[in-house]
Amino acid sequence: MEKPGRLLSTTLLGTNLTETAIAVLGTAITVSLWGSQGGLLIATLGITAITLLFAEVIPKTIAVHHA
């Protein structure tokens, strides 16, 4: 790998953009379904759980398993 720093920064940028997009879309959907009060709470809890599971736990578990 010639430029590991560039790979890392590109990966982090992509991750941040994806997580931000998921948060925006998830909040818009839940607020439209459940209103501003309930929708915000559901979006916060739901998106946090989804992000932790799919962006943190599963990739790290797979990496440790295949290391």
Sequence and secondary structure as in RCSB ss.txt:
>XXXX:A:sequence
MEKPGRLLSTTLLGTNLTETAIAVLGTAITVSLWGSQGGLLIATLGITAITLLFAEVIPKTIAVHHA
>XXXX:A:secstr
   HHHHHHHHHHHHHHHHHHHHHHHHHHHHHHHHHHHHHHHHHHHHHHHHIIIIIIHHHHHHHHT 
